[in-house]
């Protein structure tokens, strides 16, 4: 037999309206009442019907996830993290992939908001870092949280969750420097993603702090894709004086660089060290496994969604919300060859 809101009210010893207020996270509910109702919900495994709530009133109970990212691992982890937070708060998840470069992208998002009655949106790069899209959503008066690459220092936007890619890049570059590497190649990601700029900046800053000259020929433009890693690693290995280490802007690029090294008969890490970024499944499926920077996408998605729901409830914090990715040392990095 399906558990209803009436069953929850009876078990908790409160009215149906009180249960509804708890489900909707209304601030007027007393703490002890909230806990009592939550305990009843968990004991009965009650699942609120968000679709019915959307039809029944003016308040929306769906969160939209907007993305344009070719990395399936990233998209799945984002979905899982957002969905976890939505389930805990009785919201549904609307997934909306689209082309960030489309000429009518702002009109597409306007249509989505007007048709779907979403309570708010979680935006990932490049949408979250595109001023025209941000301006459009502000004009629509819809709640949104932007996941962006940045330190979260200085003037902060309470609608942003900052990922400190620069600090993560600095740390992984220092790891290579500590192994004796001074000639380090950098394989860039897509230029429209601010993370590419931030990771490059952290890389250059680490070199500068250790008095190592930045060599322009070792910095190669590219994309967040396996074939970009293959192509650009081959170009660096073909130099008269190739690097002894490579920093790839994400793990997919790094996996491509590993493949290129293997094709060229270059031993990893004996002759060349390669590190990635993000700690995606790519980093654990390669041989050898990749030294990388841990960027917990599921946790980031959960925090962004919680931040969005707080905003919807009018509980906005003035402090910067951010993640600082941390290095993970595995088998693809080793001492500079003599």
N, C-alpha and C positions, 0 to 999 in steps of 0.2 A: 504494500500500500504506500502511495506517495505521501511523503511528509509535507504538511502545509504550514503556513505561517501561524495558523490557529493552534497546531500541535506545539509549536515552539512557545507561543504565549502561555498555553496551559502548563507546560513543563516549568517555565520560568516564573509563573505566577504573576504575570503582568498582562497588560492589554495588548491587543493586536497592533494598535497604533504605536505603542512603545517599542514593540519588536521592529516595526517599520522604521522608526527613528534610528534605532541601533544599526539596522542594515544600511541606512542612508548616511550613517556617520554624522548625524546632526549633533552639534555641540551642546544642545540643551539637556542631553541625557546625563544623569548622575553616574559617576564612575562605578559605584557598586551595582547599579542597575545594568549598566553596560556589560560588566563582567558576568552577571547572572544570565543575561540573554545570550551572550557569546558562548557561555558554557552549555546552554541548552541547544544552541545551533550546532555546536560541535558534537554533542552527545547524540543528537538525532540525525547528524549528517545532512542538515537542511541546506538546499541549494536554491537561493532566490532566483526567480524567473526575471532576468533583466529585460527580456523582450516585452513581457507583460507590463513591467514598470514603465518602460518607455512609452507604451501605448496608453497607459492609464493616466499619465500626468504630463506636466510641462518639463520636468527634469529629465535629462538624458542619462543613460547608464551604460554608455559604450565609450571605449578609448580607442582612438585611431592611431595606427602605427604606419607612418609614411616613410618609405625607403626607396633608394635606388642604389643597389650594391650588388656586384656580381659574385661576391663571396657568400656561398650558400651557408657555410658554417656560421658566419657573422649574423646572417639574417635569422637562422634557426635559434641561435642563442638569444638574440634580441627578442624574438617572439616568446620564447620560453620564460624569459625574465619578466616581460611585461604581463604575460598571461598569469604568472604566479601571483603578482601583485593585484591584478584584476580579480582573480578568484577570491583572494582574501578579503576584498572589499565589496564583492558582489557586483562587479562590472563585467561586461563582455568586451571582447577584443575584435576590432575591425582592422584587417590587414589590407594595406593599399599600396602595392608596388606601382611605381610610375617612372617616367623618364624625366630626370631633372633638367635635361637640356631641351625639352620640348618647348616650342615657342608659346604655347598656351598653358603652361604649367600652372600659372596663377589662377587662370579660369578653371582648370581642372580641380584645384584644391577648393576653390570657392564653391563649385558644384558639389563636391564631396561633403563639405560642412553643411550646406543647405539641405541636401537630400538625406544624409545619414543621421542627423541629430546627435552627433557625437558630443560628449561632455568635454572632451579635450583631445589634444594630439601630442604624440611623442615624435619629435623630428630628429632624424639622424643625418650626418653629412651625406651629400652636399646640401640638402635642403636646409638644414639647421644653420648653415653658414652663408646662405644666399639672401642678401638684404631685401630683394624684391618680394621674396616669399614671406619673409618675416613681416614686412610692411603690410602685405595682403592680409595675413592672419590677424594682425593688430586691428586692422580696419573692420574685420568680420567680428571682432569682439569675442573670439573663442579662446579658451585656455589652451596653452601649449607650453611644453618644456623642450628646450633645444639641447641636444648633446653636442658639445663643441670641443675642439682642441684648444687648450689654453691653460694658463697657470692659475687662473682665478684670483690673481693679485690685482690690486688697484681698484678701479671702478668695476664692480661686478653686477651682473644682471641676475636678479632672483629667479628668472625664468630659464636659467642655464644650468646644466650640469657639466662642469669643466673636467676634461681629461688632460692631465699634465704630461703630454707627449714629450715636451722638451726635456723635462727632468728624467723621464724614462730613457730617452735617447742619450742623454748625457751619461747616465749610469752605465749603459751597455757599452758605450764608447770607452769609458774609463776601464771597463773590464778588459777590452782588447788592448788598451795601452798598458795595463798592468801585466799583460802577457808579453810585452816587449814590442808590440806592433806600432809602427809609426807611419807606414804607408798603407792607409786604409781606404778602400773604395766605398762609395755610398751609392746605393741603387734606389732612386727616388720612386715615389708613388705618383698618383694622378695629381696634377698641379691644382685642380679645382678643390681638392680636399686640403683644408688648413692643416691637417695632421702632417702632410708631407713637408710643409714649411716648418712646422714646429719641431719635427724630428730632425730635419736638416740643421735647424738652428742649434738644437742641443748637441748634435754631432760636432759642429764647428766650434761651439763654446768649449767643449771638452778638449778638443785639439788645442785651442788657443790657451787654455789654462795650463796645459802641459807643454807649452812652447813648441808645438808641432805645427809646421806650416800646412795650411790648407792648399791642396793641389787641385785646381779646377778640373784637370783631365781625369781625376778619379771620381768626380761627381757626375752621375749619368741620369738624365731625365728618363722617366718611365711611367709605368702604370701598375696598379695593384693587381698584377696578374702573373701567372706562372711563366708564360712565354716571354713576358717582359724581363723577368729574372734571367731566363736562359740567354736571351739576346744580349742584354747589357753585361752579364758576367763574361760572356764570350769576348765582348769588345774589350773589357778590362784585362782579361787574360792574354789578349793579343798584343798588349802594349809592350814596348821594348823593356820597360821596367814595371812589371805588373805588381799590383798590391799583394801584401802577405795576408790581408784580411779584408772582408767585405761586410758592410752593415746594410742589410736589406730592409726597406721601409715596412715590410710586413712578412709574415711567414710564407705566404704563397710565392712572393718574389724570391725569398731565400731558398725555397724548395727548388725553384727554377735554376738558381745559381748553383746549387748542389749538383743538379743534373748536368749543367754545362761543365762543371769541374770534372765530373766523372767521364763525360765524353772526351775531355781533353787529357785524361789520364792524370789529373791532379789529385793528390791524396788529401783527404779532409780528416783531421786538422793538421796532418804532418807538414803539408806544403802550403795550405791555405785554410784560414779560419773563416767561418761564415756564421753570422748571427742574424736573427730575425726580430720580429716585433709582433705582439698580440697574444702569443701562446695559444694559437688556434690548433685544431687537430693536425694541421699540416706539420707543425713542429714536432709532433710525436710519431708521425707516420713515415718520416724520412729516415734514411740511414746515411750517416749517423743522425741521431736525434738532435734537433736544433737547440742551441743556446738562444734564448729569446727574452722578451720583456713581457711579463704577465699583465694582460689587460682583461680583467674578468668581465666579459660582455654580459653574462647573465646577471651578475651583481649590479653592473652599471644600469642595465635595463630596469631592474627592480627598483633601484634608487630613483631613477628618472620618473618612473610611474608613481612612486610614493610622493615625490616632489610635486607632480602634476595634480594628484588627488588632494594634497594639502592646499594647493593653489585654488582648486575648485571649491574647497570648503572655506576659503578665505584665510588660510593659516600660512601665509607666506613669510619665510625667514629672510632677513636682510643679509645673512652671511652667505659666503660663497660655498656651494656644494661641489666637491671635486674628488676625483680619484687620482692617485699618483702610481702609475704602473711601476712594477719592480722587476729587476732582472732575474732570470732563472738560468743557471749554468748547467749545460748538458755536454754532449760529446763533440759538437761541431766546432768548438773553439779550443785552441791550444797555444803553446808558446810559439813565438815567431821562429821560423826556421833559420838556422845559422847561415 
